[in-house]
Amino acid sequence: MSSIPIKINLSEYVDQLNKPWSPIDIARFNDQVLRLAMFEGEFNWHQHEEDELFMVVRGEITIQMCDQADMVLTNNEFGIIPKGVEHCPRSDGQSFVLMVEPASLQSQGD
């Protein structure tokens, strides 16, 4: 990684997204990656071996969890799903979400 500070305008990346559940990498730092995705409809139930952070840039999402209450996130809110918690994100309309994940995690659309 470069030693030059990086400034990012998320609006430029939001405009690039045209397919739900197909995240794009925005930035890498340490062993993490910042990804941006359009959420629309329902993803699938899954779990990770690492914590996962979701931050809503625009819209509203619900993160369904098997043994816990659903987490609803709207503009400028974020939630952290601990490793091992089975979850299923969904959005009734188009929502744009930042995710902080381990760089080794290969995110894929459906």
PEVEN-V367201 format. One record per backbone hydrogen bond with DSSP energy under -0.5 kcal/mol. NH is the residue of the N-H (numbers start at 1). CO is the residue of the C=O. E is the energy in kcal/mol with one decimal. If there is no record, write none. Layout:
# PEVEN-V367201
((NH/CO/E) (NH/CO/E))
This chain:
# PEVEN-V367201
((10/8/-0.7) (12/9/-1.0) (13/9/-0.7) (13/10/-0.6) (14/10/-2.6) (15/11/-1.8) (16/13/-1.1) (17/13/-0.8) (17/14/-1.1) (21/38/-3.0) (22/19/-0.9) (24/36/-2.6) (26/34/-3.5) (27/34/-1.3) (29/32/-2.0) (32/29/-3.1) (33/101/-2.7) (34/27/-3.3) (35/33/-0.6) (35/99/-2.9) (36/24/-2.4) (37/97/-2.3) (39/37/-0.5) (39/95/-3.3) (41/91/-3.0) (43/89/-2.7) (46/87/-2.2) (52/81/-2.3) (53/100/-1.5) (54/79/-2.8) (55/98/-2.8) (56/77/-2.5) (57/55/-0.6) (57/96/-2.9) (58/96/-1.6) (61/73/-2.6) (62/90/-2.8) (63/71/-3.2) (64/62/-0.8) (64/88/-2.3) (65/68/-0.5) (66/86/-1.2) (71/63/-2.3) (72/70/-0.6) (73/61/-2.6) (73/71/-0.5) (75/59/-0.7) (76/56/-2.4) (77/74/-2.1) (79/54/-2.4) (81/52/-3.1) (82/80/-0.6) (84/48/-2.5) (85/82/-1.8) (86/84/-0.6) (87/46/-2.9) (88/64/-2.1) (90/62/-2.0) (91/41/-2.7) (95/39/-2.2) (96/58/-2.9) (97/37/-2.8) (98/55/-3.3) (99/35/-2.9) (100/53/-1.5) (101/33/-2.2) (101/99/-0.6) (103/31/-2.8) (105/102/-1.9) (107/105/-1.0))
